[in-house]
Amino acid sequence: MKFLPKTLGGQLVVLLIGALVVAQAVSFLMFTGDRAEAVRAANRAGLLFTMASVTRVLAKSPKDERASLAEAAASPRIRYWITDSSAIDDADGAARVSPLSGISFDRLFQMPLREPPRLAIINDERPGPPVPPRPRSAADEHPWRGHGPGPTDNRYDVLASVPFPDGGWLNAQTQIRAEPVPFPWPTVISAILMALAILLIIGFTVRRVTRPLAALANSAEAFGRGGPSKPLPESGPSEVRRLTSAFNQMQERLERFIADRTRMLAAIGHDLRTPITSLKLRAELLDDEEAREKMTATLDDMQRMTEATLAFARDDAAAEGIRSVDLEALIESIADDQTTLGNNVAFEGNGRLPYSCRPTAIKRAIGNVLENAVRYGKRARIALSDTPAGPIITIDDDGPGIPADRLEEVFKPFVRLETSRSRETGGVGLGLSIARSIILGHGGEMDLSNRTGGGLRVEMRLPRVATLTS
């Protein structure tokens, strides 16, 4: 099966053409075998009819003249001789021939026979009974072989023996050339025309089925990577139309659910601003300085969480257009910004790398990871490599790493390993969640792993071609 084409249409065409070729080959072999057997049967019948005429003439001749008359009746293709017993012995596997087409032997030979004629086919694989040597005559100008052809000669001998009513046997041997079966051009042409007709019919049918399936696959891939949903036209067979209709409904429901969730997050974040601001004002009126500072710090944390939630909701709902950028220059600018802020960030690239993406979103994803790296790992090293599968962005830090059982958990929104909520460490636990959503939205993958020498490695793998649409 590994040699079959990958597409549905290709597999159907190959299987149908293969079945057609096998069927035509079997038909040709059966036709060839039947034709060869028909030729042999005709030759046997022809020999019997010829012998019937010679036997009738010799039966009316004196016995002492039959041998010379039999020799005189010979031709380049057939010879006759007289013997007291049959030249074909039953012990040699001789066949007693049956009447031909309902005609009895007595009627065929126009005389009563003591027993039925005997007939045998002689070739090199099945030698026949011994035959007396033939005297030289003008007929010997035709090449004659005593017991049939060799393996490479397409000839065989038919030996027959007919009893005279008054005793003795007339024996005959003829050499038959089996005509080679000609190349079946009509069959081949018919098979080619049939194959072309099958290709046209299957091509039309498969195209009618696979076109909506291919469109469905492309739409599902684009929607899964964050592209806008577009209802697909319902075409093709009824099963494909039902599948397309179900996909359109599912796509609409998912988009509505995501939009509702995003609006809810934005509404909650927006509505929390007013009470937080009110609480801050009231906290400033407290006389207890220690309590006022603690309440203000808590309210600042709540405000940062609210602002982060609003930013996440806005970015999730935004539809930034796709455009081609130099990915290396984009990452280098992010590293320079971090260096300008006094962070220890180093970048290593391999040259210009054009890539079609949502540049602002990619910049934010890399920036979020870098901020975590310099915050917890003191310094960060970025590497960009171009692979056959697509670009790979690797960010290493020298921090404590993450426990192996929590590597996946940190991608969840609002999950933080550092629980102090202090202003110095900051963060509300949305940075990695947003970064991964952006990478997944481009059809890529983002993984975390602890390095052997210490520190955390973040690997962002992007596809060779981002299939998002603007």
C-alpha positions in Angstrom: 0.0 0.0 0.0 3.0 2.4 0.4 3.3 2.6 -3.4 -0.3 3.9 -3.7 -0.8 7.7 -4.2 -1.7 9.6 -1.1 -4.8 11.2 -2.5 -8.2 9.6 -2.7 -8.5 10.2 -6.4 -5.1 8.7 -7.1 -5.8 5.6 -5.1 -9.2 5.0 -6.9 -7.7 5.5 -10.3 -4.7 3.1 -9.6 -7.0 0.4 -8.1 -9.5 0.6 -11.0 -6.8 0.6 -13.7 -5.1 -2.3 -11.9 -8.3 -4.3 -11.8 -8.9 -3.6 -15.5 -5.4 -4.8 -16.5 -5.7 -8.0 -14.4 -9.2 -8.7 -16.0 -7.9 -8.1 -19.5 -4.8 -10.3 -18.9 -6.9 -13.2 -17.5 -9.3 -12.9 -20.5 -6.3 -13.0 -23.0 -4.8 -16.1 -21.3 -8.1 -17.9 -21.4 -8.7 -16.9 -25.0 -5.2 -18.1 -25.9 -5.7 -21.5 -24.2 -9.1 -22.1 -25.8 -7.7 -21.1 -29.2 -4.8 -23.6 -29.0 -7.2 -26.4 -27.9 -9.6 -25.5 -30.8 -6.7 -25.7 -33.3 -5.7 -29.1 -32.1 -9.3 -30.4 -32.2 -9.7 -29.1 -35.7 -6.4 -30.8 -36.8 -7.5 -34.1 -35.2 -10.8 -33.9 -37.0 -9.2 -33.0 -40.3 -6.8 -35.9 -40.0 -9.7 -38.3 -39.4 -11.7 -37.0 -42.3 -8.6 -37.4 -44.6 -7.9 -40.9 -43.3 -11.6 -41.8 -43.9 -11.1 -41.1 -47.6 -7.8 -43.0 -47.8 -9.2 -45.9 -45.8 -12.2 -46.3 -48.1 -9.9 -46.5 -51.2 -7.4 -48.9 -49.6 -10.2 -51.2 -48.2 -11.4 -51.8 -51.8 -7.8 -52.6 -53.0 -6.0 -56.0 -52.7 -4.1 -56.4 -49.4 -0.8 -56.9 -51.1 -1.1 -53.5 -52.9 -2.2 -51.5 -49.9 1.3 -50.7 -48.6 2.4 -49.2 -51.9 -0.8 -47.3 -52.3 -0.6 -46.0 -48.8 3.0 -44.7 -49.5 1.8 -43.1 -52.7 -1.0 -41.3 -50.9 1.6 -39.5 -48.7 2.2 -35.8 -48.9 4.8 -33.4 -47.5 2.6 -33.0 -44.4 1.2 -36.5 -43.9 2.5 -40.0 -44.3 0.7 -43.4 -44.3 1.8 -47.0 -43.7 0.2 -50.4 -43.2 0.8 -52.6 -40.1 -0.8 -55.8 -38.8 -1.5 -54.1 -35.5 -2.2 -50.6 -34.5 0.9 -48.3 -34.3 -0.7 -46.8 -31.1 -0.7 -49.1 -28.2 -3.2 -48.6 -25.3 -0.3 -49.1 -22.9 1.4 -46.0 -24.3 -1.5 -43.9 -23.3 -3.3 -43.8 -26.6 -6.7 -42.2 -26.8 -9.7 -43.8 -28.4 -11.3 -40.9 -30.2 -15.0 -40.3 -29.8 -17.5 -39.6 -32.7 -17.3 -36.1 -34.1 -20.3 -33.9 -33.9 -22.7 -36.8 -33.5 -21.4 -38.6 -36.6 -20.6 -42.3 -36.0 -17.3 -43.8 -37.3 -19.2 -46.3 -39.4 -20.9 -43.4 -41.1 -17.7 -41.4 -41.4 -15.7 -44.2 -42.9 -18.8 -45.6 -44.8 -17.9 -49.1 -43.6 -18.1 -51.2 -40.4 -14.9 -50.9 -38.3 -13.7 -53.7 -36.0 -13.0 -51.1 -33.3 -12.8 -47.3 -33.0 -9.8 -45.5 -34.4 -7.0 -44.5 -32.1 -5.4 -41.1 -31.9 -2.3 -39.7 -30.1 -0.5 -36.5 -30.0 3.3 -36.8 -30.0 5.9 -34.2 -28.9 9.3 -34.1 -27.2 7.7 -34.1 -23.7 5.4 -37.1 -24.5 7.1 -39.3 -27.1 4.8 -41.5 -29.1 5.1 -45.1 -30.3 8.0 -46.1 -32.6 7.3 -45.2 -36.3 9.0 -47.0 -39.2 11.5 -44.9 -41.1 10.1 -43.2 -44.2 11.6 -44.0 -47.6 13.1 -41.0 -49.4 10.8 -39.4 -52.0 10.0 -36.0 -53.5 7.9 -35.3 -50.5 11.1 -35.3 -48.4 11.9 -31.9 -49.7 9.6 -30.8 -46.8 11.6 -31.0 -43.5 10.3 -34.0 -41.6 11.0 -35.0 -38.0 10.3 -38.4 -36.8 8.8 -37.7 -33.3 7.8 -34.1 -33.3 9.4 -30.7 -32.8 12.1 -29.6 -30.3 11.4 -27.3 -27.4 11.8 -24.2 -29.5 9.8 -25.4 -32.5 6.1 -24.5 -32.4 5.0 -27.9 -33.9 3.6 -31.2 -32.8 2.7 -34.6 -34.4 -0.7 -36.2 -34.6 -0.6 -40.0 -34.9 -3.8 -41.9 -35.9 -4.5 -45.6 -36.5 -7.7 -47.0 -38.2 -8.5 -50.7 -38.5 -9.5 -52.3 -41.9 -12.7 -54.4 -41.8 -10.7 -57.4 -43.2 -7.6 -57.0 -40.9 -4.7 -54.8 -40.7 -4.3 -51.1 -39.7 -3.8 -48.0 -41.6 -1.5 -45.6 -39.7 -1.0 -42.0 -40.4 1.3 -39.3 -39.0 1.0 -35.6 -39.7 3.0 -32.7 -38.5 1.0 -29.7 -37.4 2.4 -26.2 -36.9 0.6 -24.4 -34.2 0.2 -20.8 -35.5 1.4 -18.3 -33.0 -1.3 -16.2 -31.4 -1.0 -12.6 -32.8 -0.6 -9.7 -30.4 -4.1 -8.7 -29.3 -4.1 -5.2 -30.6 -7.9 -4.9 -30.6 -8.0 -6.0 -27.0 -5.2 -3.6 -26.0 -6.9 -0.7 -27.8 -10.2 -1.6 -26.2 -8.5 -1.7 -22.7 -6.9 1.7 -23.3 -10.1 3.3 -24.4 -11.9 1.7 -21.4 -9.1 3.0 -19.1 -9.5 6.5 -20.5 -13.2 6.4 -20.0 -12.7 5.3 -16.4 -10.1 8.0 -15.8 -12.6 10.7 -17.1 -15.5 9.3 -15.0 -13.4 8.8 -11.8 -11.7 12.1 -12.3 -15.0 13.9 -12.5 -16.5 12.0 -9.6 -13.4 12.3 -7.3 -13.1 16.0 -8.1 -16.7 16.5 -7.2 -16.1 14.8 -3.8 -12.6 15.9 -2.9 -12.9 19.6 -3.8 -15.4 20.3 -0.9 -13.4 18.1 1.4 -10.2 20.0 0.6 -11.9 23.3 1.2 -13.3 21.9 4.5 -9.8 20.8 5.6 -8.3 24.2 4.7 -11.0 26.1 6.5 -10.7 23.9 9.6 -7.0 24.4 9.7 -7.3 28.2 9.2 -10.0 28.5 11.9 -8.0 26.3 14.3 -5.1 28.7 13.9 -7.1 31.8 14.6 -8.3 32.8 11.2 -11.7 34.3 10.6 -14.6 31.9 10.0 -16.2 31.9 6.6 -19.2 29.7 5.8 -18.3 27.1 3.1 -20.6 26.5 0.1 -22.5 23.2 0.5 -21.7 21.2 -2.6 -20.9 17.6 -3.7 -22.7 14.4 -2.7 -25.3 14.5 0.1 -22.8 13.1 2.7 -20.3 15.8 1.9 -23.0 18.5 2.0 -24.1 17.3 5.4 -20.5 17.3 6.7 -20.0 20.9 5.3 -23.3 22.1 6.9 -22.3 20.6 10.3 -18.9 22.2 10.1 -20.4 25.6 9.3 -22.7 25.3 12.3 -19.9 24.2 14.6 -17.7 27.1 13.4 -20.4 29.6 14.0 -21.2 28.3 17.5 -17.5 28.3 18.4 -17.0 31.8 17.2 -20.0 33.0 19.0 -18.8 31.3 22.2 -15.4 32.8 22.0 -16.8 36.3 21.3 -19.1 36.0 24.3 -16.3 34.9 26.5 -14.1 37.7 25.3 -16.8 40.3 25.9 -17.4 38.9 29.3 -13.8 39.2 30.3 -13.6 42.7 28.9 -16.8 43.7 30.7 -15.5 42.3 34.0 -12.1 44.0 33.7 -13.7 47.3 32.7 -16.3 47.2 35.5 -13.7 46.5 38.1 -11.8 49.7 37.4 -14.3 51.9 39.1 -14.5 50.1 42.4 -10.7 49.7 42.5 -10.3 53.4 42.0 -12.9 54.1 44.7 -11.1 51.8 47.1 -7.8 53.5 46.4 -9.3 56.9 47.3 -10.7 55.6 50.5 -7.5 53.9 51.4 -5.7 57.2 51.2 -8.0 58.5 54.0 -6.9 55.9 56.5 -4.9 57.2 59.4 -3.1 53.9 59.9 -0.1 54.2 57.5 0.8 50.5 57.6 -2.8 49.4 56.8 -3.0 52.1 54.1 0.2 50.8 52.4 -1.0 47.2 52.5 -4.4 48.0 51.1 -2.8 50.2 48.4 -0.4 47.4 47.4 -3.3 44.9 47.2 -5.4 47.3 45.1 -2.4 47.9 42.8 -2.2 44.1 42.3 -5.9 44.0 41.5 -5.5 46.9 39.0 -2.6 45.2 37.2 -4.7 42.0 37.0 -7.6 44.0 35.6 -5.4 45.8 33.1 -3.8 42.5 32.0 -7.2 40.9 31.6 -8.4 43.8 29.4 -5.2 43.6 27.3 -5.7 39.8 26.9 -9.3 40.3 25.9 -8.4 43.1 23.4 -5.6 41.1 21.8 -7.7 37.9 21.7 -10.4 39.7 19.8 -8.1 41.8 17.5 -7.7 40.7 13.9 -4.2 41.9 13.1 -3.3 41.5 9.4 -0.6 39.2 8.2 2.4 40.7 6.5 6.0 39.5 5.6 8.7 40.7 8.0 12.4 39.9 8.7 12.0 37.6 11.7 15.6 38.0 12.7 15.4 41.8 12.6 12.1 41.6 14.6 13.7 39.5 17.4 16.9 41.6 17.4 14.8 44.8 18.0 13.1 43.1 21.0 16.5 42.1 22.4 17.8 45.6 21.9 14.8 47.1 23.7 15.5 44.8 26.7 19.2 45.7 26.6 18.3 49.4 26.6 16.3 48.8 29.8 19.4 47.4 31.4 18.6 43.7 31.1 21.2 41.1 30.1 19.9 39.8 26.8 22.0 38.3 24.0 20.7 37.4 20.5 22.2 34.9 18.0 20.9 34.6 14.4 21.8 33.2 11.1 21.0 36.0 8.7 17.9 37.5 7.3 14.8 35.3 7.5 11.6 36.6 5.8 8.4 35.2 7.4 4.7 36.0 7.0 3.0 36.4 10.3 1.2 38.8 12.6 4.3 40.8 13.7 2.8 42.7 16.6 1.5 39.4 18.1 4.8 37.6 17.6 6.6 40.5 19.1 4.4 40.4 22.2 4.8 36.6 22.6 8.6 36.8 22.5 8.6 39.9 24.7 6.5 38.1 27.4 8.9 35.2 27.5 12.0 37.5 27.6 10.5 39.5 30.5 10.0 36.2 32.4 13.6 35.1 31.6 15.3 38.3 32.8 13.0 38.6 35.8 13.5 35.0 37.1 16.7 34.0 35.3 18.7 37.2 35.5 19.8 37.0 31.9 18.4 35.6 28.6 19.9 34.2 25.4 17.8 34.1 22.2 18.7 31.9 19.2 16.9 31.8 15.9 17.4 28.9 13.5 15.8 28.0 10.2 14.8 24.3 9.8 13.0 22.5 7.0 9.9 22.4 9.2 10.0 26.1 9.9 11.7 28.7 12.2 12.6 27.8 15.8 13.0 30.5 18.4 14.9 29.3 21.6 15.1 31.4 24.8 17.4 30.2 27.6 17.8 31.7 31.1 19.9 31.0 34.1 17.1 30.8 36.6 16.0 28.0 38.9 13.8 26.4 36.3 10.3 25.0 36.8 9.4 21.7 38.5 8.8 19.0 35.9 5.2 18.4 37.1 4.3 22.1 36.6 5.8 22.7 33.2 2.3 22.5 31.6 0.5 24.2 34.4 2.3 27.5 34.0 0.6 28.0 30.7 -2.8 28.4 32.4 -4.1 32.0 32.9 -3.3 33.6 36.3 -1.0 30.7 37.4 2.2 32.0 39.1 5.0 30.0 40.6 6.1 33.0 42.6 3.3 33.8 45.0 4.5 36.9 46.8 2.6 39.3 44.3 5.3 41.8 45.1 5.9 44.8 42.9 9.5 43.6 42.4 8.6 40.2 41.0 5.3 41.5 39.6 3.2 39.7 37.0 -0.3 38.2 37.1 0.3 34.9 35.4 -0.9 35.8 31.9 2.4 36.3 30.1 3.1 32.7 29.1 -0.6 32.0 28.4 -0.8 34.9 26.0 2.6 33.9 24.3 1.4 30.3 23.8 -2.0 31.4 22.4 -0.2 33.6 19.9 2.2 30.8 18.8 -0.6 28.3 18.5 -2.6 30.8 16.6 0.2 30.8 14.0 0.0 27.0 13.7 3.1 26.5 15.8 4.0 25.0 19.2 5.6 26.3 22.4 7.3 24.0 24.9 9.2 24.5 28.2 12.0 22.3 29.4 14.7 22.4 32.2 18.2 22.6 30.8 20.8 20.1 32.0 23.2 22.8 33.2 20.4 24.7 35.0 17.9 27.2 33.9 14.8 27.1 31.7 14.5 26.7 28.0 11.5 28.0 26.0 11.2 26.7 22.5 8.8 28.3 20.0 8.4 26.4 16.8 6.6 28.1 13.9 5.4 26.4 10.7 7.2 26.9 7.4 4.2 28.8 6.1 1.6 30.4 8.4 -1.8 29.6 6.9 -3.6 32.4 8.7 -5.6 34.9 6.7 -6.0 38.5 7.4 
